[in-house]
Amino acid sequence: MTMPSQSAITATGLRRLYGDHVVLDGVDLNVPCGTVFSLLGANGAGKTTTVKILSTLIRADGGSARIAGHDLSAEPDAVRAAIGVTGQFSAVDNLLTGQENLTLMADLHHLGRKAGRRRTAQLLEQFDLVDAAKKTAATYSGGMRRRLDLAMTLVGSPQVIFLDEPTTGLDPRSRRAMWQIVRELVAGGVTIFLTTQYLEEADELADRIAVLDHGKIVAEGTADELKRRIPGGHVLLRFADERDLESAARAVGQVSRDSDTLALRVPHDGSLRSLKALLDRLDQNAVEVDSLSVHTPDLDDVFLALTGNKEKVTAR
Ligand SMILES: Nc1ncnc2c1ncn2[C@@H]1O[C@H](COP(=O)(O)OP(=O)(O)OP(=O)(O)O)[C@@H](O)[C@H]1O
């Protein structure tokens, strides 16, 4: 289906309250078709609430949105027909096998027996579930379950897929397998709206990232744009004892220090020249450095700088 605009999702001024707790406080979003958009936020930032609103599971208290060309409040059925949702509200039935779960979905989508069987077989193959097809979902690992859940979503060939924390709790191998699946879906023209607590996941997958904090989007852009928004990197120096830490702090001047870990964090522009100048200064003052690491800004820094969250999102 062609859409009137090239946006798969637009939202303007979304608001949602639980009692007098303002969970979303005027959220604007624009997600171009065929891209991965990641909504990043700490626990409780409002990510799931946003997904629930955009996927018609709950209503917003204010604002408007269009999904796949349909108005969210005026045409909720058309929105539902165009989207798939996986994540914290899994549709997998534990008592059914993987194959039965998919067949049930095919029936719900009125695919017909032959087309349903074909689609089920194709999805079992695509999601590496052929060997497990006849086992009940209760016996599946976390990664297999997520794959089955996503495969079930795809039975209806959605244009827009909401993935709510799709890899939370998965081991690194299963996480990478899920990332590969997401890339393949996008290559096929699907739009992905991904919520995650993992900065690495957003960095790997997302064309654009929005950082949600206390119900507001505090920054939006590509991973590189976000990284450029915050001050440069730093050099982390560690010392064997308090005395070396003291002399180093005196030698290099204004730096942040952590006496517990015997570390100094010195602002650094990433150039060899300034690194050499720092080492020379330490040498001239006869300071023994135990270890040194150069740190360039990553999404973790961006997140901390933008949200001031003590409980930062998980960097892997
Ligand atoms: N049904 C509800 N009733 C009352 N408060 C709710 C309800 N659902 C969510 N909240 C509150 O809204 C806030 C945002 O929750 P939400 O689940 O959207 O956050 P999140 O960013 O998805 O967090 P997480 O990463 O933990 O899933 C939280 O403070 C939560 O306690």
The ligand as an SDF file (V2000), in Angstrom:
LIG
                    3D

 31 33  0  0  0  0  0  0  0  0999 V2000
   -1.5210    0.9570   34.3460 N   0  0  0  0  0  0  0  0  0  0  0  0
   -0.7730    1.8470   35.0120 C   0  0  0  0  0  0  0  0  0  0  0  0
   -1.2450    2.4470   36.1220 N   0  0  0  0  0  0  0  0  0  0  0  0
   -0.5080    3.3610   36.7860 C   0  0  0  0  0  0  0  0  0  0  0  0
    0.7280    3.7530   36.4310 N   0  0  0  0  0  0  0  0  0  0  0  0
    1.2620    3.1890   35.3390 C   0  0  0  0  0  0  0  0  0  0  0  0
    0.5430    2.2060   34.5680 C   0  0  0  0  0  0  0  0  0  0  0  0
    1.3150    1.8280   33.5330 N   0  0  0  0  0  0  0  0  0  0  0  0
    2.4710    2.5320   33.6450 C   0  0  0  0  0  0  0  0  0  0  0  0
    2.4400    3.3490   34.7210 N   0  0  0  0  0  0  0  0  0  0  0  0
    3.5100    4.2650   35.1570 C   0  0  0  0  0  0  0  0  0  0  0  0
    3.8860    5.0570   34.0630 O   0  0  0  0  0  0  0  0  0  0  0  0
    5.2990    5.2630   34.0490 C   0  0  0  0  0  0  0  0  0  0  0  0
    5.8560    4.8690   32.7010 C   0  0  0  0  0  0  0  0  0  0  0  0
    5.6950    3.4540   32.5370 O   0  0  0  0  0  0  0  0  0  0  0  0
    6.1610    2.7190   31.2110 P   0  0  0  0  0  0  0  0  0  0  0  0
    5.8420    1.2640   31.4040 O   0  0  0  0  0  0  0  0  0  0  0  0
    5.6140    3.3940   30.0280 O   0  0  0  0  0  0  0  0  0  0  0  0
    7.7210    2.9510   31.2710 O   0  0  0  0  0  0  0  0  0  0  0  0
    8.8830    2.2870   30.4220 P   0  0  0  0  0  0  0  0  0  0  0  0
    9.7280    3.4100   29.9350 O   0  0  0  0  0  0  0  0  0  0  0  0
    8.3250    1.3670   29.4130 O   0  0  0  0  0  0  0  0  0  0  0  0
    9.6780    1.4880   31.5300 O   0  0  0  0  0  0  0  0  0  0  0  0
   10.2750   -0.0050   31.5130 P   0  0  0  0  0  0  0  0  0  0  0  0
   11.5880    0.0930   30.8270 O   0  0  0  0  0  0  0  0  0  0  0  0
   10.4240   -0.2880   32.9810 O   0  0  0  0  0  0  0  0  0  0  0  0
    9.2850   -0.9110   30.8350 O   0  0  0  0  0  0  0  0  0  0  0  0
    5.8570    4.4730   35.2160 C   0  0  0  0  0  0  0  0  0  0  0  0
    6.0630    5.3630   36.2920 O   0  0  0  0  0  0  0  0  0  0  0  0
    4.7620    3.4880   35.5320 C   0  0  0  0  0  0  0  0  0  0  0  0
    4.7730    3.1860   36.9130 O   0  0  0  0  0  0  0  0  0  0  0  0
  1  2  1  0
  2  3  1  0
  2  7  2  0
  3  4  2  0
  4  5  1  0
  5  6  2  0
  6  7  1  0
  6 10  1  0
  7  8  1  0
  8  9  2  0
  9 10  1  0
 10 11  1  0
 11 12  1  0
 11 30  1  0
 12 13  1  0
 13 14  1  0
 13 28  1  0
 14 15  1  0
 15 16  1  0
 16 17  2  0
 16 18  1  0
 16 19  1  0
 19 20  1  0
 20 21  2  0
 20 22  1  0
 20 23  1  0
 23 24  1  0
 24 25  2  0
 24 26  1  0
 24 27  1  0
 28 29  1  0
 28 30  1  0
 30 31  1  0
M  END
$$$$
